[in-house]
Amino acid sequence: MPTININNTSFYYELAGSGQPLVLIHGYTADSTAWGPLPDLLTKHLKVLRLDNRGAGQTQDDGRALSAELMP
């Protein structure tokens, strides 16, 4: 499981493909799986990064109040 530690939280992410980069950021109550098959299609032409925001999917909630400053 690929993770990166930012602001004392371990964020889950997936990086695939090659070419121009594209970052997929899901909505408030979703996680990185919400994109369904789209990332696999995009990786044929782009380098795609998708991640789980704090408290979603495979990224844990560390209990701090969410704020723009804490977003990766």
N, C-alpha and C positions, 0 to 999 in steps of 0.2 A: 504494500500500500504506500504510494508516494505521498510524502507530507513535507511541509515546510513550516518552520517555526517563525511566527511573526507576532510581536507584542505578547509573548508568553502563551500563545495558543498554537497548537499544531493543526495546520490546515491541510485537508485532503485535496489533491489535484490530479488531473490527468493531462498529459501533454502528448500530442501525436501529430503526425503529418510533417510536411515540409513546405516551405514557401513563405509567403507573407503571413505574419501572425494575426490571429483572431482570438479574442478573449470572450468566452461565453459566461455571463453572470446571470444566474437564475433569479427569479422573483422571491419575494418575502417568505412564503411558506413552502417553497420547493427546495430541491437539492440538484446536484449535477446530473442526476438521472432524468430530470424533467425534459431534457433535450431529446430524449428518445434516440432514434437512428440518425438524426441530423449531424452530430459530430463525425460519425463514420463517413458520411457522404462528403462533408467539408474537407476532411483530411486528405482527400484525393488531390486537392489543389492548394490547401492552406496548412499552416502550422496552427493547430487548435489547442488552446488552453481552456479547460473547464475546471471549476473548483466548487467546493462546498463552503458557503459562507459560515461564519461563526454560529454555532448552534443548529446547523442544518446538516443532514446526511451524515457523513463520516467525520465531520469537524465538530469537536465538542464545544459546549458552552461553558466558559470558565466562570460564569456567575456575575461578571461585571455588566453594568448597564451598557446597552449598545449605544454607540455614538459614531459619527462620521470619522472621528479621530482614530477609532479602533478598527476601522475597515482596512483590509490589506490593500 
